[in-house]
Amino acid sequence: GRGSFTRMWESLVQSVLLYAAEIWGCSKKLGPVEQIQVRTGRIFLGVNRRHPKVSVQIEMDMLPIQWEARRRCIMFWMKVLRMADTGWLLRMIAMRGKGGWLKDLEFCLDLFGWMGVRPEELDRITMTEMEAMLSEIAWRNVKLGWEAGIQKRSKL
């Protein structure tokens, strides 16, 4: 059933796909990772590759892996920025300007609707609260995407 598939997915596939996502998860190029998730869902459901992606995602009711990777990345960098000795990091940013990872982090924050919010402004939120908020926002964005996909392909 779906429960055993979900457990197998999480332990065998997702764990490999998300290895070190804390570092690369805010990248803008996560399409190939999601393709693996959708293909796995199609195999489980027994449908061919022309079966709409949005339909597979709805049937499997799994958060697209790119959102999970982004959530993990944000959580990791928030922990790093909250560490007691981050002076070295802040000095490095000041000397070199915004590095690629910081731009990627801001890109992720924008995707989660935190446009214009600087990472240091999130200090008032506990990590548990932040994790719950990120998961809720990700699911809301995914469901909006699903609704748009259904509208586009009315035969779903």
C-alpha angles and dihedrals in degrees: 000000000000093000094060091044090052092050091048091046092051096045102037109026110018094047090055095043092049096045106138091355086147087075104035100023097098091059118124092225104073098124096105091053091053091048089061091052093049092046090051090051091050091052091050093047092045095234129134128250093264090064105110115265092224091056092052091049092050093047093049093043090208124143107249107259093236090064091049090050091050092047091052092047093052092047092050095049092045088055091048093049091049095053115118095242105047094127090105090055094048091048090051091051091049092050099044103028123230109343124210093263093053092050089049090050091052089048089055093047088052091052089054090052096256092121112169093010110129116216092244090058089065093065092102092063119080117235090246091053091046092051092050092047093049092050092049093047092047092052091047091052092046092050091049088052091049091051090050089049091051091050090051093050104036093182091076 
